[in-house]
């Protein structure tokens, strides 16, 4: 899958996702400090799914009708270790076989919710 890791997404998790065969662009590696709207626009243009711990993307997409990326995965918890987000995401992709395309996905420990983006 093609992901865009927001600046708050752990670098170690990015590395694990890449090792798992996913294409992950990283805001913290190549455009640190970009505003959320710039990240949304980039994800839209590159057809990537945003990985984030920032709840503001929901408001930008649904309320302000900003750019709509390929998908958003919003992790709604503080990771206990830097690998935790990647481990959870890889487990979801392997076991649950959920599609993140066209969806705003909220991931909590033990719970996943999805809503259509369009």
PyMOL commands that set and color helices and strands:
alter all, ss='L'
color gray80, all
select helices_A, chain A and resi 11-19+27-30+36-46+56-63+84-96
alter helices_A, ss='H'
color red, helices_A
select strands_A, chain A and resi 2-5+23-26+49-52+71-75+103-108+111-116
alter strands_A, ss='S'
color yellow, strands_A
deselect
rebuild
show_as cartoon
